[in-house]
Amino acid sequence: MAHTIRQSKENLFSETDGSKFDKIKDKLIKNFSVDNREEVIDIFIEYSKTGRMQHWRNFLLTDIIDLVKENETCYSDFFQWTITKPELIYWGIDGLLKTQGQKAYHVLIHLVQNETLEVEVRAKAIKSISIYSNNRFDRNLPKDPGYWKIEELRIEEIIHWQNQGYNKGDGHKAPNTNPNLKNPKTELEKAVAKLNDLLEKERKNNQDLSNPSNWLSIADENKIIEIEKKWSLPENYLIFLKNFSPINVFIDDDEKFFQGLSLYGADDLIKNQNGYSFNPVTGETLQQWPSNYIVIADAGAAPYCINIKNIKNNDAPIYTSFHGAGEWEFEEYAKSFVDFLKDIVE
């Protein structure tokens, strides 16, 4: 086995093709990280220091961080070194926190205050501190700190927190959800509950409550009022928006939906009509779009619409069309919104 690890290491260091390198790296983790974790980490650390492909020297840090255990201080010197290297500092921040814990705070706050560093690096330090300390220095900002602006960095707030002794915060609250998700009674609620079960698995794997994703939440009343003023929606869909409104819901199913399905919630239903029934640049209503079709979801920009002029039994059919094929040619996708939900989770 040791010989195989050595051979894998040689292959890793000699490889110049990025995709092949990725496969070798993944095999190293899969085959040896359980019984020879420290050796795999040492190989990756060596490559991060001396490897020939610069981008992989950086990307390997995320694998090292995954393999290293919490507060495993024997690796803290390595991560202390990475934050001195411009090409490695971004992910090195997370490694320093994982291996040093609160002891890394003062070093990372120096990074936050360092005006010679790129904004995204200073923002990353704030984001990582926010997550680790359960504080809300990242509130109302994009999930990816690479999109933060210099004026959005809460530097004074972080320094004040430092002076107060690095208090543990309360974190971001999860969105408010309807109890019927766990105790469904109607056909609509049962379909929504199945959808929520699917989304719950995604939330466990990847969730940042500063920007919650894949939640079904109780909608803001003002948003519902705005929607009701604009359209007369079928009751089932309106109940869905009020009580189980999607927040950044994405169904990652390329076989069923081209590039996956984005399901709209009350917060974004009106604005997401842009480009379909409305031109946001000119402010014009697009005449070629059927006025009775409200886009409730899209798959790679291909719209899924509820037909509000064909309401029957408190529901309405869902239609779809290809995007970018010239004129819109719609076909029925589901006989009702409830059927549409059932199709998503099947």
N, C-alpha and C positions, 0 to 999 in steps of 0.2 A: 504493500500500500504506500509506504514511504517513497518507493521508487516512482510510483504513479503520480504522487504529489509533485515530486521533483520534475517529472516529465511535463506535467501540466504547467508548472511554473515556467519551465523553459519555453513551452509553447506560448504562454501568456506574454513573456518578455520579448519574444521574437516576432510576434504577430503584428502586422501593420494594417490589417483590414479591420475596421471598427466592428462590423457585424460578427465577424469570426471571433474577435476578441471577446465580445459580449457572451457568446456561446461557451467559450472556454471558461470564462469567469463564472458563469452560472453553473457549469458542471463542477467546478471546484467547490462551490458552495453546497451544491446538492450532494456530492459524493463524499465530501470530507469534513464539512463544518460541524457535524455532530461529534465525531470522535477525535478530530484534529482541528478544533476551532482555532486555537491559538496559532497554529502553523499557517492556517489559511489567512488569518488576520495579518500575520507577519509578512506573508507574500504580498498582500494588498498594500500594506504600509510601505514596503520596499518599492513597489511600483509607483505609488503616489509620490515617492521621493525622487525616483530616478527613471521611471518609465519613459519610453520614447513618444507615446501619444499623449499630448498635453491634456486634451479634453477628458481622456480616461483617467489620468492622474487625479482629476477633479471629481469625476463621477464615482470613482471607486470609494470615495469617502462615505457615500451613503450606505454602501455595503458594509464598510468597516463599522460604521455606527450601528447598523442593524446587528452585527455579530458581537460587538462589545456589550458587556453587561453593565447595568446601572452601577455607577460609582466604582467602576473597575479602574482604579487610579493608576495602574501600571501603564495605561495608555494615555494618560493625561499629558505627559511631556510631548508626545507626538502631536496631539491636537493643539497644545500650546504653540508648537512650531508652525502648524498649518495657518494659524491666524496671523502669522508674520509674513505669509506668502500671498500676494494679491490674487494669484490664480487658484488658491485653495481656501481662502479665508471664509467664503460664503458658507460652505458646508462644515468647515472646521468649527464654526460657532456652535453647532449642535453637538459635535463630538466633545467639545470642552465642557458643555453643560452636562452631558451624560456621564462623563467620567469624574467631574469635579463637583457637580451640583451647585449649591449656593456659593461655594468658594469661587466659582467662575464669574459671579455677578460683577465684581468690581472691574475685572478685566474687560468684560463685554460692555460695561458702561463707558469705559475709556474709548472703546470703538465707536459707540454711539456719539460721543462728543468730538471725535476726530474728524475735522472738516476736510482733511485731505483724502479721506476715503470716499468711494462712490456712495451715492445715496442708497442704492439697493443693499449695500453691505451694512450700513448703519441701520437701515430699516429691518434687515434680517435679524440683527442683534436684538432690536426691540421686540420683534415678533417672537423670537425664540424665548426671550426672557418672559414675555407675556404668557406663553403657553406653559413654561416650566413653573412659573410662580403663581399661576392662576389669576394674574392681574389683567385688567382690561386696557392696557396701553395700545392695543390694536383695534379698539372699538371703532365701528363705522368706517373701517378701511378695507381695501381689497384683501382677500385671502392671501394672495401672492404679494409679498413685500416689494417685489420688483416693480410694482405699479404705484408705490407710494411716492408722494412728492415731498420735497425737503420741508415745506411748511407744515406738513402733516405729522412730522416726527415729534412725539411728545417728550422732548428732552428734559425740559424743566420738571415735568411730572415724574419722570424716572429718577432724576437727581433728588427730588423731594422724598420719593419712596426709599431711596438709598439712605438718606439722612434719618429716616424714621426706622431703619433697621430691617429692611427687606421683608415687610409683612406679607404673609400669604394672603392672596385675594380670594374673592368669592367666585371668580370666573364668570363666564357668559351663561346666561340661562337658556335652557332648551326652549324651543317654541311651544306655545300652548297648544295642546291637542285635545280633541274631543274624546270623552270616555267611551263612546260607542265603537271606537277603533278596537277596543278589547272586548266589547260586548255587543256585537252587531246583531240587529234584529231584522231590518228590511233587506230586500234584495240588493239595493244600492249599497247599504252599509257592509254587507257581507263581501261584495266585490271590492270595496274600498279597503276593508280589513285585510284581504289577501294581498292587495297592492302594498299596504303598509308593512306586512310581513316581509315582502320582497325588499322594500326600501330599508327596513330595519337591519337587514344583513349588510347592506351597503354602508349604513351609518356606523355600524360597529367596526368596519374595516377602515373607514376614512371619514373622519368628522372633525370639523373646526367650527365651533359654535360662534366664533366671531362672524362667520359667514356660513350659516347652517345650510346643508344640502340634503336632498332626499327626505324631506319632512312633509307631512300632511297636517296642516295647522289651522286653527280657528282664524278666520280672516278679519282684517280691520273693517269695522262697520262702515267707515267712510268710503272705503274702496268698493264695498258692495253697493252702497247708495249710488256711487258714480257709475257703476256698471248697470244698475237697474234703470237709471235715467237714460242710458244709451240704447239698451236692448231689452226686449221682452224674452227672457230665456225660459226654456222648459224647467219645470220645478226640480226634477232630479239633478240637472246640472247646476242650478242655482243653490240647491242644498249642498251639493259637493263643494262649490266655491266657498260657501259660508262656513261650513264645518270641517272640511278636509282640504283646504286650499293648498296646492302644491307650492313648496318653497324649493327652488332649484332642483326640481325632480328630473332626473335623466335615467331612462331605461336603456341600459347598455346591451342591446340585442340587435346586432347587425343582420342576423338572418331574417328577422321579422321586420325590422325598421332600418332603412338605409341610414347608416352612421348613427344609429340609436335614436331614441325618441325623447324630445323635451316636452314635458307636460306643463302647461301654463297654470299659474295661480291667479288669485284676485289682484295681486300687486302688479302683475305684468300683462294681464289679458288685453287691456286696451292698447297699450304701447306696442304690443307684439302684432297688432294688425298692420303696423307700418311695413310697407313693401308688398303687402297683399291688397288690401282694400284702400290703402291710404299712402300717399307719397309724402314722407316727412320733410323732404327738401323743398318742394313747391307748395305744400299745404293743400294739395288737391286730392279729392276723392277719385280713385281709379275706376273709370266707368266700365271697364271690361270685367271687373270683379263682381260676382253676384252679391247683391246687398243682403241677402238672407243667409249668407255663409259667414260664420264667425269662426276664425281660426283658434282652436283650443290647444293645439300641439303641432310640432313639426318634427320631421325626420330629415336631417340634412337640408332644411329649408322646404322640403315637400310638405305642404300643409295638410292638416287633418281638421276638418271643419264640422261644426254642428249646424244643421239646417233649421233655423228658427221659424221658417214658414211651413214646416211639416211636423208640428208638435202633435203627438198623440200619446194618450195615457201618461201625461206628465214627462214625456221624454221625446227625443228626436233623433233621427239617423245621423251618422257620421260619414262624411264624404272626404275623399282625398284626390290629389292630382300630382303628377310629376312636376318638379320645378325646373325651369330653364328649357322647357320644350316648346317655347312659343306661346300659343294660346292655351289657356287653362282648359283642360278636359277632365272633368270630375267623374268619379265613379263611386258608388256606395261601398263603404268599407265595413260598416256595422249598422245594424238596424236600429240601434239605440245607443245612448251614451253608456248605459249600464253594460251593454254587450261589448262596447269598446273597452271598458275597464277589464272585463273578463278576458278579453283577447290579450290584453297587455300581460296579464299574469299567468296565462296558460303556457 
